[in-house]
């Protein structure tokens, strides 16, 4: 196993744990009714660190960065894991 494969597996594992804990919290907090609250990158890191995104001119880069920062963290970790697996596939061919 290469370092990229291990990093991808770790990213998927952490994303799965995060998804499981969020699902468990949603069930426990709502006493049976599923009230899901997504954890985003802006919730983990202070919002002041992302003020530079708001200062960017409107365009595809601004929209993409805004989407990445506000998407659920477990989906972001799954996507990073998949990207690392794809990168490993290309790097192993070299």
N, C-alpha and C positions, 0 to 999 in steps of 0.2 A: 504494500500500500504506500502510495506517495503522500507527501504532505498535503497536497491539494485534496486528495480523497479524504484524508482524516479531517481536514478543516471543513469539508462539505458535510461529512457525517456528523461532526460536532454541531454545525449550524442547524442541520435538520433535527438533531436530538434536542437542542435548546429550543428550537421552534415548536417541537412537539410537546415538550414540557410546559412551555409557556401557554400553548393552546389548551392543554389539559388543565392547568391551574386556573386559567380564565374561565373555562367551562365549569369547573368545580365551584369557583367563586360565584358565578352567575346563578347556579342552582341554589347554593347555600344562602346567598344574600337575598334572593327573591322568594324564598320559601316555596319553591315548586314552579313558579312562573319564570320563564327564561328571560332574564333582563341582562343582555350581553353588553359589556362595556369594553371596547377595544383599547388596548394599550398601544400607543404609537411612539415613534421616536421622539416626538416633541414632549411626551409625558415623561420619558426616561431622562432626557437631557433638557436642561433649562431652555425655555423658549427664547431667551435673549441670545443664545448661540446661533439661532437661525434667523436673526433680523437681517442678515446680509441677503437672504433669499428674497425678502420683501423689497429690498432696494434694487434688485435686478430689473432691467427692462423686460417688459412682457415679451415672451417668445417661447419657443419649444423647450429651451433649457430651463427657464423659469417654471414652466408648467410641469416639467418632468421632476425637477427637484422638489417642488411643492407637493407633488403626488407621492414621491418616495418618503418624504418626511411625515406625511399625514396618513400613510397606509398602515394597517395593523402590523405590529412588530413580528408576529409569528409568520405572516405571509412574506414579509421582507426577509426573514431568516431562511425560509424555504426557498425563496428566489435566489438568495446569495449562495445557498448550498447547491442548487441546480447549476448556477453559473460556475461554481468551482468545479463541479463534475464535468461540465462541458469543456472548461479550460484545461482540465486534466486530460481529457480525451485528445485534445489537440496537441498538448505538450508531450504526451507519450508517443505520438506519431513522429515527432522530430528526432 
